[in-house]
Amino acid sequence: MITANKIHHIGIAVKDLDDSIKVYRDLLGLELKEVEEVKEQKVKAASLKIGEVNIELLEATSADSAVAKHIDKRGEGLHHICIDVDDIKGALKNLAEAGVRLVDETPRTGAGGRLVAFLHPRSTSGVLVELSAVG
Ligand code: CO
């Protein structure tokens, strides 16, 4: 078992970041914190704060990005849930030993310079789970 602190953000795959920001910021009233390109994941990400949690809107910057593939297959919608942990390397080791399928065996750099790693949805009831820790 790992120590899960809280939900850090909920990732939503979108076709047009600006259009989606208009809805989440201007209509739903969330606070836009940051828009950044995450080259490693081939996405442009907008973080919007709601309480302690962020909504992360994700637009693909390349046709072979995981977000582009998600939109091709399922359209826009929920892409992943991110859980904040303190020790991401220890968590991955622990989960791998317990038989959880990992997308990332070692953490990589995600939005905000945090260390992130994805778990395979087949091991997490069909939802892509991201672990994230301060980098
Ligand atoms: Co994320």
Boltz pocket constraint, residues with backbone or C-beta under 6 A from the ligand:
constraints:
  - pocket:
      binder: B
      contacts: [[A, 9], [A, 11], [A, 56], [A, 80], [A, 82], [A, 130]]
      max_distance: 6.0
